[in-house]
Amino acid sequence: MLGAGTIGRGSRQAVVAVLLAVAAVLLAAFLASVAGAKEEEEEGFGDVPGNLSHSAAIEILSALDVLDGTECGPARFCPREPLRRWEMAVWLVRVLDGEEPAPDRSADFVDVPDRNWWTGHVDRLAELEITFGCSSKPARFCPYRAVTRGQMATFLTRAFDLEPRSSVGFTDVEGHVHAGNINALAAADITAGCATDPSRYCPGSAVTRGQMATFLARALGVVPSAEFSDVVAEHDIRHLVSSYTTHHPCCQARVTNIQRFADIVHGAVVPPWERLSLNRHVGKRTREKGFRYAGTLIGGELVNTVGGGVSQFATTFYNAMFWGGYRDVSHKPHSLYFPRYPEGIEATINWPDVDLVFRNDTPAYVLIATEYTDTSVTVKFFGDNDGRIVVGDWKSDEGILTVVSEGGPRARVVSADVSGRSRWTSPPPPLIRGNPELAVGEEKQVQSARQGWTVLVTRTIDQGGTRSVREWTVRYSPRQRIVEVHPCVLSGSCPESDETPEDTGPPVGGAGHGIPTGYGSGVS
């Protein structure tokens, strides 16, 4: 990222986490505003060529109805013209609210016409405390004045709840009234500045309509961030195709492994018709690479291995690939079911034998970006699916899939069905093992029992009048109950007690010190 100075990916993560949470809410709000999706392909803007650096952002915002009424002429966008303040108000309010303000509002600013169609947008922007006008006494908004790049940074920082930051390396913003907000925008990878060598932002220059479209689309996460400007230009990566988020408790060793795995995958580029293997891309998980010991499912039981827990990343990655419509070359579901993953539509991974491989079976390059917070991980696939964008989230045994943009007639449309559970299987007899750290008569349940079952997964892809359907079964094994007791219980060598405490019932296991009773009962 240009002008990033000493701010690395890890230190930027807090800023991106806040932006991600806000953008997720705003993307969901878009669904209501575009519920009546257009059935016919948009003609587009005649003055926005496909090779223009801002064309993808303009196309996406147009598909989301953000730009309606702010065109500069019939089928014209004027991407190189300065953005006026009233136009900025319209775009931001539509993004933030997902709906239009009341049309009959009177202006709060003396220089904003009463009951103009965009008057409500200006006033709503003031209500949200994103703007305080251009002057007071009397309150004025200066609606026809061009927005500067410095002002734009402040508007977006307020709109997306970003925290002002100290210097990120721009040589022309120190001491500027908008400096903290400019730095916040750079730290969140929304801007890369206006020039390099030296790194500059040009805060006093007018922001063009094309630039503002890109800044806004980056803030929403529907086009790649400024970090990937060179990659996007080289490979013509258009827009977000699919994104998926899963959640987890914070502050565990497995979370460190998930985030380390995400960092290594972040920025991977997959050419058309090529494959990506997660195991081959990341390599063996080692302490030297920053992985820690955490639980790995081996033989039906969680045991600590280096890199344990990264199957959560694999499942998140798999869902982004699945809903984006890309080719599933190889994946393996978990042998046991975990509610933190979507049932049936999930994947595990283990070095070196259990891998997740997908093929980019499209003519467009794919960029994979990852983001995470203390309690979630997100995988994003950027490419070209004719403008179609799908965002998914799985939390607390419940998922939400949002179609942010329906896309054009060439888009791949993915639908899926997971059948009800069938072919139930009972767990095996409990496993009882010794643990010398336990007292005689004490028992510790390491793992509870649970039945197994089977589901049928059906994935359908519709594109341009053709349909492909694939079905497969996912079998979840029953889970064995595991209990630990003092080793003398297993050998029958525990010393006899001379006294039996009152009101405690019989000793564990009934008469004597044999195997505790109740261990053959199956599900607990």
Disulfide bonds with the S-S distance in Angstrom:
Cys72-Cys78 1.97
Cys134-Cys142 1.96
Cys194-Cys202 1.99
Cys250-Cys251 2.49
Cys488-Cys494 1.85
